[in-house]
């Protein structure tokens, strides 16, 4: 399992999907994805005034921080782990 360091509480179901998603990202991108997405997801939750990170924060972090060259891979992995990214599209 991939170690994920957080500074906020994460909703358990969203965290489980996130763990699974990170584990499916190619190894050479995994560490960077964790660092960037963790930080951005927590910033997203804080900007909503939330007490915990939820699925919408994680999806928004991935879609805003992952380079466009990897967008199709990211969407495939989101589908596989059960993130409903369509729900959070702006």
N, C-alpha and C positions, 0 to 999 in steps of 0.2 A: 504494500500500500504506500501511496505517496504521502509524505509528511506535509501538512499544511499548517502554517503558523498564522494565527489570527489575533486581532486586538479587540474584536467585537464578538458578540454571540451570533451564531449562524443558525437559521431554522434547520432542524435535523434532516428533513427530507431534501431540502435544497443542498445541504452540505453533502449528503450521500451521492446525489447526482453529480455534484461538482467533483468529488473524489473520483468517481467513475470516469467522468469526462477527462480530467487531468491524466488519468492512467492510460487513456486511449490516444492521447496526443503523442506524436513521435518523440522519442526519448530526447533527441537533440534540441527540442523546443520546450520541453516540459518545465524545466526550472524557470525559464524566463516567463512562460505563460502563467505559472503559479504566482510569481512575484508581482507581475503587472495586474493580473486579474484579481488577485486577493486585495491589493491596495485599492483598485478602482471599485470593486464591489462594495467594500466598506465605505468608501467615499460616497457612493451612490446611496447607500442606506442612510448614512449620516445626513446627506442633503435632503432626503425625504423626511428626516426627523424620526426615523425608525430606531427601535432599540435592538434590532437584529437584522442581519443580512438575509434577504429572501430571494426567491428564484428570479424575480424581475431585476434585482441588483446584479446578479451574476450574469444573466443573459445580456443586460446592457453593457456590462464590463467587457464581456467577450466581443460583442458586436462593435464596440467603440475602440477597443485596444488591439485586437488581432489584425495583423496586416491583411489587406484585401486579397493578396495572393493566396492566402490560406482560408478565405471565406467559405468556399465550398466544402472543404474538409471540416471546418468548424460546424457548419450546418448539418453535415452528415452525422457528426459525433453528437451534436445536440439532439438530433432525432433518435439516435441509438440509445441515449441515456434517459430520454423522456423530458427534456426541457422543451416547453411550449414557447419557442421563440416568436412564433407568429403573433401570439397574444400581446407581446411587448413591442412590436414594431411600431415606430412612430410615423 
